[in-house]
Amino acid sequence: MAEGKHDNTAGVRKYFFFIKENVSSDWKDLAFHLDFRRSDTDNISGRNLDDKSRCMDLLEEWLKCNGERATVEVLMEALSQSNLQSTVDGLKNKYPELKTSQASSSQQEMKELFQKSVQKYYELKLTYFKPLIWNDNFTVTLSDIFTQLELIPIQEKQLKMSDGNQVWRGHGTKLKSLDDLFKPDDGTGQAKAPRCILIEGEAGGGKTTFLSKAALDALSQKTELGKRHDIVLLIRLREVREGETIDEMVWDQCVPETTEGVDVESIRAILQRNESRVLFLLDGYDELRPEAKADRQAIPKLLDGKLYPNSTIVITSRPSAGVQQYTRPDCHVHVLGFSTAQVVQYIRQYFSKNSEQGEHLINQHFSIESSRNIPFLEFITVRSESRIAEDLIHTPIFLLLVCVLWEEDQETVSTGTRTGPYGNLLTCLVRKYCKREGVDMPTDGLPTEVADSLLHFGKLALEALQRNEALIDLAEVERENVNWELLLKLGVVSLEVSASKLHPRKQLNFSHKTMQEFLAGRYVSHALVNQDVGELLDLSSVRKAFQLKNLLRFTCGFNSQVAQAIFTELSNLRSKVFPHVHVGRFKERIKADNENTKRAYEYFTFLCLDLLQERRGDQDVLRAAISALPVIFIDLRTKPQYDLLYYLAYLPSQHPSKVILFVHFDGVPENLERFFDTLCHHPRLDLRVRIPSFGSPDKSAKLVSVLKNVPGLMALNLSFANLTPSSLQQVVQEFSHMSQLEELDLSLNPDLGDAGMDVLKDGLSSIPKLTVLRLRGYFGDGMTALGIASMTPYMRHLAGLRELDITDNEIGDTGLESLTDVLHVFTALQVLGLRRTRISSAGMRTLVPTLCKLTKMMELDISNNIDIGDPGLECLVDHLPHLTGMKVLKMWNIGFTDRGIFALVEALPHLPELQVLDVRYNNIDESGIVSLVQTICQLVDGNSTVQELHIGINKGVTGATLETITQLISALPSLTELDLSGHYDEPAHLSDTAASTLAEALPRLPALEKLSLSNISVGSEGFKVVMQAAEEHPKLDELSYSPRDPFPEEVYTSDTCLTFIK
């Protein structure tokens, strides 16, 4: 590839001297037709003394920025467009290979004919349409209803499987348009032209409309894409069949059938001759048929550069549809839909002749403040009580229908639920139909024929949703004897003819995906009266349930009994996916601390709260929802308070068990006092608050004054909150009002130090029910031996303490001795964190005898204390038989060798419940590592409890060790995390044989979620085998791999579940 690029560069450059000598003062005209900006030409002019030098500089810059796209054909065309035909003729005379025959002229004519036919075809098919079936005179253009969608670029450093994660609005740098991707970014003043731009967005987010507008704008050269390309080809991938070539697709979808002289062969020739000026707009990779996605099919070959490598591609897709399997996009963009400002702009555009009505709609759902300093600048936010703002931020056509409904009857838009406006829109459409057709409209409900047709069609809408399809073939509708002509007259769907001439078919299209979900939900609510939820809907995972969120909301909105059944199914899902979540508490701390689990449960929370809104005031549904949602994690930065307030307001006071509410505030919200005062005095509420930033003294005082009046405050997390001794004093003074407090986290506040511990000790007596105390320092900044010595005497009454974490505080052996003096009091202690506290083997000799008396101990972390060494570890393992309930043992970087590991191996049979063992970053040799793994595998006897095994970053992790370990680990089916990383100084090599053994073992580790192979080299074949096994694994979502060499291009993978750490 590099050699070909060099040959092309040398071949074009040989013409530069002649062009420079002949163009001279006309170099700026040439620059214009080579797509240089004014700023570019100014830079070239400024750094050269004469026109010939400037012309040569221009040509070199053009070649540098365009690479393989810089062909002599493109250069000669630019010269011709610059009225420098004499230079073109001179080139042909001097270089015979450039001479063209009469056929060349006909080729140009054929190209122009092709371009004109494509442009005319697009203008005819894409520009005009009638969105309102009841108004034949209402015709709009795409430009009339289109305002730019909100885009954000996505970094390609990490690649992860879509697990329901959403890109929250406000994150990332927003793009005004795709033109922003061509702006200079390397300081040279010239942007690098991307070959492939991937645009992702959820279904119904406006990707197809966006690409249609991009095609029209490019053809009219309104955009940078249009200025850089002569041939613009929009291909709907859902129309592509197995075996079709690119030129067949273009003939099929991009030119009128009646165009004379343009056929598949001529299209192929045009594309080949003008490759660098071709723009492919590929719409809907997720809709491409599986057989057309196979390796040797045309679209995959186009994406990976085997076909037309010098062309430009813009491709749209739903997330994680597999585009990156064949290409590494130069730019990755996510479509967010309309921003709030764009929604307001659109509404004002629609109501331009009745601005008062439009402003009324805007004010119902948005708060607008004008800038005091900048004229015409407005700050727009969604009102927290608005229930349809999310629906407004959708595609233009749906917002158009909302505006129509607002014109009809303003009361029908603001119903407080999502189902309400859709139901009212449907009623509005039916009423207009009845008026046009002379049909009686019942005062209650819909005409029988209409209701039956909609219900029958709803079944087809559901089946299409389950196939991830937004269009329904008319032939399928006719087979089901659905009155589709009635549906057209209603306006709930439109009739479209497929873009394909080779495979023509008629299809019914919904005005928006949410209308499809609404009609499907209407059918589901009817069907579930006599069917089980599981028979009709797949709610087997949080991801699948979240994907059906809108469908579930509409279904719940139609029927109370069905809503209860859905919440019962969600309750079963919660019990299966989150078994550690019980009413009122977490059963297992380990799983509760897993970020992926927390994130998934947060999405589950959002889903339940959203569904509950559709049945406001329905106590039967609320009781079912409480059963599904006993614990709430909620971040008020990403979820409006409205849903949560409703849930708490209607929570029955006689609810049998407490509901835990984890609330994360970003700073101190202005409405914090109202939030707590009105709703958080519920007698069954267990409130846990996280404040990431304490703010100014005034805000701190306000926060404390509010929190002290919350009787249900069970946990207060002020970690990393910029606390000082004085601000902590404000909190401690109110501890007497927080007598129920069970958890206190003051970690990662380096300014507290020993003075902070002096403040804290005075308040500990006021919170006698404390069970968790976290006082982690910040990379060694925290308390010292002096601080812990002053505090420990005041801790003797905390007999119920279950967790004590003083990680990252440099207390040393002296401080540890002070702690040991009171440690025996904490008879309920289960978790002790002493990581990076500068303790040594001497400190361990002081600690261990007392530790043995704490028979409920489950987790001990003494990591990153390098002076513990073999003597300290031996002291600990001698007493491990007294700690048979130990589940988590973390001892990374404590300086022990094979001597210590062999001592540990002897003690392992006394730890039957061990779940996590971490011995990374030590000095263990090959024999020690193999002995450890062998012992663990032999002990389990098929009933392994070990979930996490971390043995990486030891010198004993060698190629030979890896070969042995990969043969053993199949005996540990409960593993969720496995770290086999090599040492930094001596990276291990994973042979192809070991890689194959590892790949064979992965299916026998069904619970595995994380696998670390950092600092390991692996060949291409071995990498492929491991990647394939990882991709096929049902739960593996993180593979850490940081090779010393770059990723081999031929094994680049992307789809997926994997995170690469480079």
N, C-alpha and C positions, 0 to 999 in steps of 0.2 A: 504493500500500500504506500509506504514512504517513498519507494523507488518510483512508482507511477506518478506520485505528486511532484517529485523532483523533475521528471521528464516533462510534465505538463508546464511547470514553471519555466524551465529552460526554453521550451518550444515557443512560448508566448513572448518571452523576454527578447528573443532575437529580432523581433520587429520593432522594438522600442526606439532604437537609434534612428531608424528611417522616419518613424512618426514624429519624433522630437524635432528632427531637422526640418520637417515639412509643415508641422502644425504651428509651432512658434507662438505668436501672439494670440492665436485662437484657442489656447489651451483651456481657458475658462469655459468655453462652449462645450468642449469635450468633457470637462469635469461635470458639468450639469447633466449631460446624458449618461454619464457613468454613475449618477446618483450621489454625487458629493454635495455636501451642504455648503452654504456660504461661509460658515465658520471654518470648514475644512480648507476651502480655497484661500481664505485669508491666512491661515497658518502656513500653507505651502508658499504663498506669495511672500510672507514675511521672512522665511528662512532661506530664500534663494535670491540671487542678485539679478538674473535675467530670465526671459521667458522660456528659453530652451531648457534651462535647468529646472524651471518650474514644471514644464511639461514632463520631463523625465521623472521628477519627484512624484508627480501625479500618477504616472503609470506604475511606478514602483509601489506606491500606497495602495492603488487599486489591486494590484497583484497580491500584495501582502494580506489585504483584508478579505479577498474573495477566494484565494487558493485555487481549488480545482474548478471553481465557477468562472475563473478568469480565463476565458477562451478567446481565441482570435476571432471567432465568429461574433461574439458579443462586442469585442473591441471595434470590429469593422462596422457593425450596425450602429454603434455609438458615433463613429466618425461620419457615417452617412447622415444620421439625424442631426449632426452638427454642421451640415452643409459643407463637409470637407470631402466631397466625392473625389476630388482630384488626388487626395492622399490615398484613398481607397484604391483608385485606379493605379497609382504609382506602386502601391504594395503588390498588386496583382502582376504588374509588369516585372517588378524586381524579383518576386517570389512566385514562380510558375505554379507551385502547388496551391496557391490561393485563387488561381483563375477559375472562373465559373462559366458554365455553358448556359445555353438558353433555358435549360432545365432549372437552373438556379432561380431565374426570374419567376418561373412557374411555381417553384417551391415557395417563394415569398408570397405570391398571390394565393396559393393554397393556405398558407399560414393566416393571412389576413381574412380569407373567407371563413376559416375555422374560428378565428377570434370573434368575428362579427356574429357568426351563428350562435356561438356560446353566449355572448353578451345579450343578444336578442332573446334567446331562450330563457336566460335567468331573469331578465327584466319582465318577461311575460309571466313566468311562473312564480316569481318570488316577490314582486313589487306590490301588486294589488290583491286585495281580498275583501270579502264581505263578512265581517265577524258576527253580525247580528242577523239571524235568519229571518226575523220578522220585519226587517227594514231593508228592502232591496236598494234603496237609494243611499244607504250608508256604506260607502266604499272608502277604505283607508289604504294608505301605503305603509310599508314597513317603517319608513322614516317617521310617519305620523305618530306611531305608537311606541317607537323604540327610543328609550334613553339608555345610555351605556350601563351595562351591568357592572357590579362591583367585583373586582378581581384582586387576588393577592398572589404573589409568587411564593412557591414552596421550595425550601432548600432541599437539595438532593444528597446531603451528607448522610442522612439516615433514611433507611427504607423500612417501612413497617407494614404489617398486615392491617387492613381496615378492620377494626374490632368494634365498630359503632362509634368511634371517635368522630367528633364534629370539629370543623374549624370554626371556632367562636368568632363572631363578628368583632372587629376591633384589633385582632392580632395580625401582625405582619404588615408589610409596607404595601399599601394599596396601589394598584395601577389605574391610570386614567383610561388606557386602552392598550392594545397590543403594540402600538407604536413605541410605548415606553421601553419595550424589550430591545429596541434597536438604538436606544440612546447610548452615546459614548460612555464607557465605564472603565477604560484602561488608561486614561490620561492622554491618549494620542489624539483625541478629537474625532476618532472614527470608530463606530460601533462594529463589533463582530456580528456577522449575520448568522443567526441560528438556523440550523437545518431542520430541526424538529421541535415544535411547540406543542406540549400536551396540555389540554384544557380539561380539567376534571370538575364535576359538579354532580349533585344528587339529581335523581330523575325529577323532571319538572322544573329544574332550576333555570332554564332558558338557554341551554347550550345550542340547541338547534336553531333557535331564533337568532342567537348571537352569530352563528356561523353563516346563516343566510345573509345577515346584514354585512358581515365581513366580506362575503363574496361580491355583493353589489358595490360596496365601497371600493374594493380592490379593482374591480373592472372599470370604475370611473376614476381610478387613481387618486382617491381622496385620502388614502392611507399609505403608510410606508410599505406595507405589503404590496399594494398596487403599483407603487413607483418602482419597486424592485422586480416585478414580475409582469410579463406580457400575457401569459396564459394562466388563467385561473380556473380550476376544475373542482367543483363541489360534488362529492360522491357520498350518497347516503349508504352507509355500510350495511344496513339491514337488507338492502336490495341485492347485495353481492352473493353470488353462488359459487359453489366449489368448482374450481377449474377455470374460472374466468380470468382473462388477462387484464392488465391495466388499461390497454387501449380498447378492449371490449367494454369495460366498465364506463370509460369516457364516452364512447359512442352510444352506449345504452342510456346514460343518464344526463349527458351534458350538451347534446346537440339535437335539434329538431329532426325527426325522422325524415322530413321532406327535403332536407338540405342536400342538394345535388353535389356530387364530387367529393364529399367527405365520407370516407368509410374507415373501417378498422385499420387497414394497411396505411392509409394516408395519415391517420392520427398517430400511429406508431412512429412514422417517419418524422412528423412534426415534433413530437415529444423528444425524440432522440436528437434532432438537430438543435433544439432550443432548451435542452435539459436544465440549464442553470437559470432559465427565466420562467420555469414552470412552478406554479404553486398548487399543491394538492390540499384541498380542504376536506378532510375525512370526518364525516359526522357519525358518531355513535359506535365506537369500537365494541362497547358492551353488547350491541345489537348484532354484531357480525356472527353469522352462523358458525358453530364449532368446527364444522368440516372446512370452512373457509379460513380458519385460523391455524390450520396445520402448517408445519414448517415450510413446505415447498409451495404453498399457495401464494398468490400474487401480493396480497396485502402484507403478510409477514415479510416477504422479500423486499417490498418497497420500504417498509419500516427499518429493516436492518441494513439497507443500503446496497442490496444485491441488484436492485432495479433502480434506475434513475438516482444515483447517489448524489448528484449535484443539484437536485431539485430541493424545494422547501416544502415541508409538511406541517400543517396545523391539524391536529386530531383531537376530537372530543370524546369523552368517555365518563362513565360513572367511576368512582374510585375503585381501585384494586380489580379492574377488569382484565389486567394482564398485558397492557400496552408495552410495559418495560421489559417484557420477555424478549422482545425483538429489537428494541431500540433504547438508547439512553437519551432521553430528551435533553436538548440544550436548555430549554426553559420549561418549567412546570408551573402551571397557573391553576388556581382554584376559583370557580365561579361562585360567588356568594349570593347572586341575585341582586335585586334592588337594594341599595342602601336607603336609610330613612330619608336622606336629602333627595334622592332620586324619586322616591315615592311621592314626596311632596311636590316636586317639580312636575311629575306626571299628572297628578290630580289638578294642579293649577292649569296645566296645558289643556286638559279635558274640559274643565269648567271655565275656560277663558271668556265665554260669553255670559257666564253666571257666576262670577267670582265669589259672591257671598255664599252661595250654596257650596262651592268647593272649599272655602275657608272653614265653613262649619264642619264638613267632613274631616278636614285636617285637624281642627282643634279637638274633635272628639277623640282622636287617637295619638296626637303628638303635642308636645310642648315646644313652643318656639320662642326663643329669646333673641332679640337683635343685638348685635355688637354695639357697644358704646363708642368704640374707637374706629371701626372700619365700616364704612357705609355699605349697605346691602348684604352684609355678612350676617347669617343667622345660625344659631345653635339649636339643633333639632334633636329631640329625644322622644322615645316612645313612652307614652303614659303607662304607668304600671298597671292601671286598671283596664287597659285596652286588651281585649281578648282576640282581636282579629288583625293586630298589627303584623304578626308573623305571616298571615295570609296575604296581606297587602304587599309584603316584600316578596313578590313572586314574579312571574313572567308578565309582560305587558298585556297580553290578551285577557288574563284573568283579572288584572286590576281594572281593565276596561269594563268587564262585567260587573265588578263591584261598584264602579261609578254609575253604571246604568241602573243598578238596584237602588243606589242612593237617590237617584233622580226619581225613581218610582215611589219609594216610601222609605224615608230615613229611619224609621223605627225598626225596619226589618234587618238593618245592617248591624245594629248594636244590641245583640241578644245576650252577651256575656258568655256564650259558648262558641265552639267552632261549628257544631252541627247546625245551630240556628240560622246563621246567614246562608249556608248552603241550602237548607230546607226552604228558606224564604226565596232564594234565587230560583230554585226549582218551581216553587209555586208561582212566582212572577212569570217564568217562561210558559208554564201551563196556562196561566190566565191569558197571556197574550195569544197563545195558540187558540184557545177556546173562542176568543173574541174574533180572530181572523177567520176561523173555520165555522163559526156559528154553532159551537158546541156548548151545552150548558155546563157551567162551572159550579160544582157543589159548594155549599157554604162551609162544609167540613170535609177535608180530604181532597182527593183527586178523582177525576172521572175514572170509572172502572177500567176502561180499555187502556188509558194512560198508565194507571197504577200497575196493571198486570204487565204491560210491555216494559216498563222501567224495572220491575222486579225480575223479569226474565232476563233482561239485558244486564242487570246487576250480576247475575251468575257468570255471564261471559266476561264482565269487567273483572271479577275476582280471579277467574282462571287466567286471564291475561296478566294480571298483577303477579300472580304466582309464577308466571313464565318471564317476569321482568319485561313485559311488552306493553307499550302504550297505544298501539294500533290493533284493531281487530278486523280481520279479513271479512269482507261482506259475504263471501261464500259461507263462512262459518256461521254468521248471523242468520243467513237464509236457511241453513240446515237445521237450525234450532227454531225455525218458524217465528222469529222475532219480527215484530212490525217495525222494521228499521226506518221506513219512510216517515212514520210518526215521530221517531226519535229525531230525525233531521228537522222536521217541522217544529219540534219543540226547541231545538237549538242546543241540546245537551251534547250533541256530537256533530261533526261535519263530515261530509263525504270527500275523500281524497283519492286521487288516482296515483298509484305508486310511481316513483320517479323512474322506474325501470321500463324500457320498451321491450326488452327481451323477455321479461317476466311480468307482464302487465296484470294488475289486479286492483280492485277497488277496496278501500279500507275505510273504516269509521275511526275518526280521531276525536279525542276529548278536548274540550277547551283548555283543560289543564289537568295534570296528573291528579290533583286533589279532587277534581270532579269525578274521575274514575274511581278514586278511593271512596268518595261519598256514595256513589251508586253501588259499589261493591259492599260497603258497610250496611247500606239499606237492605241488601239481599241477605247478608250474613245475620243481621239482627232478626230477620224473619226466619231463616233456616235454623238458627240455634235454639229456637223454641222447642224443636223436636230432635235436635242433634247435639252431640257433645262437642265442646270447643275443639278438642283434639282431632276430631274427624274432619273438621273443615279448615282449621288454621294450624300452622306449624309454629308453636311457641316453645320449642324444645331448648332454646338458648336465649340469652339476653339480646344477643346481636339480632337474631331473627325477630324477636318480639319488637325490638326498637325499629327495625326496618318496616314493620307493619304498624308503626305508631299511629299514623293518620287513619288507617283503616280501623284500628281498634277504637280510636276516639269517636269516629262516626258511628260505629257499631254500638258503643256504650250510650251515645247520645239518643239513639232511637228507642231503647228498651231497658227498663230497670232490671228485669229478671236476667236478661242477657248480660248486662253490665256486671251483675253479681257473679255470673258464671265465669266471665272473663277474669275477674279478680281472684276467683277461686283457683283458676288455672295458673295465674301469675303467682299465687301463694305457693302452689306446688312447685313451680319453677324456682322460686326463691329458696325453698327447702332443699332442692336438688343442687342448685348452682352455688348457693351460699349457705352451706350447712352450719357454718360457724355463727351465723346470725340467728339469734333466738330473741324472743320477746324479752326485752329488758337488759340484755347483756351479750357480750361476745364470748363464745365458748373457747375459741382458740386464738391466742394473741398472735401467733405466728402468721396465720392467714389474714388476720385483721390488718396487719402491717404491710401486706402486699399491695403495692400501689396499683397494679393492674386490677386486683380484686376491688379495691376501693373505687376506682374509676368506673368499673362495670356496675358496681352497686349504686353509684351515684346516678348513672344513666337509668338504672332500674327505678330509682326514686323519682327521677324526672318523669319517666313514663307513667308511673302510678298516679302522680299528682296531676299530670295532664289529663289522664282518663277520668279522674275524679271530678274535674271541672265540668265535664259534660253532664253530670248528674248532681248538680248543686242542690243541697237541701234534702237529698234522698238518703235517709238514715240507714236503710238496708244496704245500699251500695257503700256507704261510708264504713259500715261495720266490716264488710268484705274487704275494703281497701286497707283498713287497719290490720286485718289478719295478714294481708300480703306485705305490709310495710310496717313492721314493728320498730324498725330503726331507720332514722333518716340522716343521711349525710347530705348536706346541702351547702353550696357555696353561693352566697347571695350576690357575688359578682357576676355569676353566669346564669342564675335563675331568678326571675322576678319573685318578690316576696308574696305576691298576690295568691299564688297557689298554696304556698305554705301557710299563710294566714288563714285561708279558708279551712284547710285541713285541721289546724289547731283549734279554730273557733268552734268547729262542730264535733270535736273529739269528745265523746261521752265521758263525763266525770267518773262514771262507774266502770270505766274500762278496766278489766281485771289486772293487767300488768302495765308497768311503766313503758312509755314510748321514749326511746332515746333520740334526742335531736342534736346532731352535730352541726353547729353553725359557724361558718367561716366568714368573718367580716374583713373587708379591705379598708383598714383605717377605722374611723368611728363615724358611721353614717349619720346624717342629720336626723333621720327618723328612728334612730336606735331606741330612744326613750319610749316612743309610741309603740314600737314593735314589742318591746318587753312588757310595758305596762298593761297593754290590752290583752295579750295572749299568752304570755309565758308564766302566768300564775296558775296554770292548770295543775291540779293536784296529782295527776298521773304522769307529769312530764319530767323527764330526766334530761336536763339541758347541759350541753358541753360546748363551750365557746372557744373559738380560736381567733385571736387578734394579732395579725402579723406585724402591725406597726402601731406603737402607742401614741405617736403624734405629739402635739404640743402639750404643755402643762394644762392648758384649759381643757383640751380634749381628753386628756388623761383623767382629769377631775370629773368630767361629765360621764366618762365611761364607768368609773368607779361608783359614782352616785347611782347610776342605773343598775349596775350589776348587784349592788348590795341589797337591792329590793327584789331580787329574783329568788324565791325560796327553792326552786327546783334546780339551782345551779349546782351541778355535780362535778364539773370539770372545767378548769380554766387554763387555757394554753396561751402563754405569753412568750413563747420561744421566738427568738430573733425579732424582738419587738423594740429594740433600742432602749431597753430599760437601764436606768441608772439607780443608784441607791435612793435618791430623792423621789423618783417616780415610783419605785417599788414601795417606798414608805406610804404613799397614798393608798396602794392596794392593801398592804398589811394592816393598816389602820381599820379597814373595813372587814377584816377576816371574821370579826365577831358576828357580822351579819351573814356570813357564808358558812354557817356551822355544818351544813350538809356536804360541804366540798369533799370530794373523794380523790380527785386528781389535780395536781398542780405541776405545771411545766414552765420552768423559768430558764430553759436551756438557751444556749447560743446568744447570750447577752454579755459580751466581754467586759462591758463597763461596770458590771456588778462587783466582780472581784470579792475580796474578803470583806469589804465594807458592806456589800450587799447581803452577805451571810449574817453579818451583825444585825442588819435590819430584819431579815427573815426570821431569825430565831425568836424574836419577840412576839411574832404572830402565830407560831406553830401551836401554841397551847389553845388557840381559838378554833382550830380545825382538827379536832381529835379523831375524826373519821377518815383521815387521809389514808389512802391505800396506795397511791402512786405519787412519787416525788422524783421529778426529773430536773437535774441541775447540771446538765452537760455544759462544759466550757466551749470555747471557740478556738480550736487549733492550739490548745495549751493556755489560752488566755481565760482565766477564771480564778477560782479560789485556790489557795495554797494550803499547806498544812495548818497555818494559823487560822484560816477561815473555817475549816472543817472542825478544828479543835474547839472553836468558840460556839459552834452550832450543835454539835452532837449531844451535849448534855441536855439540850432542850427537846431532844427527839425521843426521850425515853418513854413518853406516854403513847407513842405511835405504834402500839402493839399490833394493829391491823395492817401495817405496811406490807404490801405485796410486791412492790417494785421500787427499787432505789437505783438511780442512774447518775453517777458522778463522772462519767466519761469526759476526757479532755480537760481535766483539772489536775495540775501538777502538784498533787498532795504528797507524793513520795511515800516512803516507808513510815515516816513519822506521822503523816496524816492518816495513813491506813491503820496505824496503831490506835489513834483516837477513835476512828470509826469502829474498830474491832471491840473497843470497850463497851459499845452499846449494841453491837450487832446481835448479840444473843437475845436481846429483848424482842426482836422482830421475828417472832416464831412463825408468822404466816408468810415470811418472805419467800417469793418464788423467782424473782428476777433481780440480779445484781450486775450492774454495769461498771466496770473498772478499766475500760479501755483507755490507753494512753494517759496513765496517771503516774508514771515514773516509779512504779513499784518494782522491786527486785526479788530475788530468791529469798532474801531475808524477810521481806514483807509477806511473802507467801507462807513462810514458816509461822508468822504471827497470825495470818488470816485463817489458814486451813483448819486448825483445831476448832475454832468457833464455827466455821462454815459447816462442819460436820453435824453440828447440833440443829441446823436448820433443815429438817428432814423434808420440808415441802419445796425445797429448792428445785427449780425446773430449768433455769437459764443462767449461765455464768459467762461473762465476757471479760477476759483479761488480755485481750489482744493489744498489740503495739506497745508492749512493755518489754523491750529487747533484753533487759537485764534479768528477766526471770530465768531463762536458760533451762538446761537439763535439771539442775538441782531443784528449782522451783516447780517444774512440771512433775518431777518424781515425788515431791512432797504432796502435790495435789492428788496424783493418781493413787498414792498409797491410801488415801482416805475416800476415794470415789465409791468403794463398796458401801459407804454409809449414805450415799446420795443416789439411791437407786431410781429416784423419780426424775433424774436429770434428762431433759429433752434437748437442750441447746447448749453446746460447748464450743465457744469461739476462742481460739488461741492462735490467731495469725500474727506473725512477726514477734514472737517472744523468744527467739534465739535458741531453740532447741535443735538437737541433731537426732541421728538414729538411736542414740542412747535413750533419749526421752520418748521417741515414738514407740520403741519396743516396750518401754514401761507402760505406755498408754495401751498398747495392744493387749497386754496382760490384764488390764483392768476393764476392757470393753465388755466382757461377759457379764459384768455387774451393772451394766446400763441397758436394761432390756427395752426402755422406752425412748432411747436416743433417736432424735429426729434430724438434728443439724450438727455436723462436725466440720469445723473450719480450722485447718492447719496450714494455710497458705503462708508464703513469704518466710519460711524457716529454712533450715539447713539439712533437710532430710535427703538422704541418698536413695538410689534405686531400690535397694533391698528393703529399706524402711517403708517406702511408699507401697511397694508390692505386698509386703507383709500386712500393712494396714488394710488395704483393700481386700486381700484374701480373707483376713480375719472377719471383717464386716460381712462379707458374702457368706462365710461358713456359719456365722452365728445366727443369721436370720432364718435359715432352714425353710425358705419359701414364705416366711411371714415377716418380711422386712418392715421395720418402722422408720428406717432412715429415709428422709426426704431431701436433704441437702448434703452434698459431700463436696468440700472444697479442698483440693490437694495441690492446686497449681502454684506456680512461681517458686518451686523448689528445684534445686539442681538435679534432683533425682528424676525429674520429669524428662525423660529422654525418649528417643525413638523406640528403644527396646522396652522401656516401661510402658509406653502407650500401647504397644502391641499386646503386652500381657493384660493391661487394664481393660482394653476393649473386649477381650475374651471373657472377662469376669463380670462386667457390670450388668449383664443380663439378669443376674441373680438379685438385682435390686429394683424390682418393678415399681416401688413406691417413690423413686427418685423424682423430684420436681426440678432440682438444680444440680448441675454437675460442672465442676471447674477442673479442667485438665490443662490449664495454661502452662506454657513453657517458661523457663527462666529468662530474665531480660538479657543476661550476659551470654547465655548458651541456649539459644532457641532450639527446641526439639524439632525433629522432622517426622511427620506422620506419613509413613510409607503407604503406598497404594493398597497393600495388603491390610494394614491396620485400619486404613480409611474404609475399606470394604467391610471389615469386621465391625467397625463402629456403625456403619450404615445398617448392617444386619441387626445390630443390637437395638437401634432406636425404636423399631416397632415393638420391641419387648420391654420398652420403658414408656408405657402409655401415659404416665402422668407428667413426663418431662416437659418443663416450660422454658428453662434456660440452660444453654450449653455454652461453655466458654472454652475456646481453643486459641486464645491470644498467644502471641509470641511462638507460633508454630508454623513451620513451612510445610506445604503440601503440594504435590504435583497436580497438574490439570485434571488427570483422570480421577485421582483421589478426591479432589475438590468437587468434581461433578457428582460423584457417587454420594458423598455426604450431603451436598445441597439437595439432591433429589430426595433422599430419605427425609431430610429436614422439612422440605416443602410438603411432603406427603404426611408428615406427622400431625395428628389431630390437635395437639396442644402446644407444641413447641412454637414459641413466639419471639424468642430472642437467641440468636447465635452470635456470640462475641468472637470476632476473628480479626486480629490485627497482624497481618503478615508483614514480614520485612520487605518483601517484594510487592509490586503493584498487583492488583487483581488481574488475572489473565482475562483478556477481552472475551475469549470464546466461552468462558464459564461464568460470565457476568449474569447474575440473576437479580431479580428486582421485584417480582410480583408482590410482596409476599409477607411471610410471617417473620422475616429475618431482619435483625439489626446488625449492621456491620460497623465495628469500631476500628477506625483506621488511624 
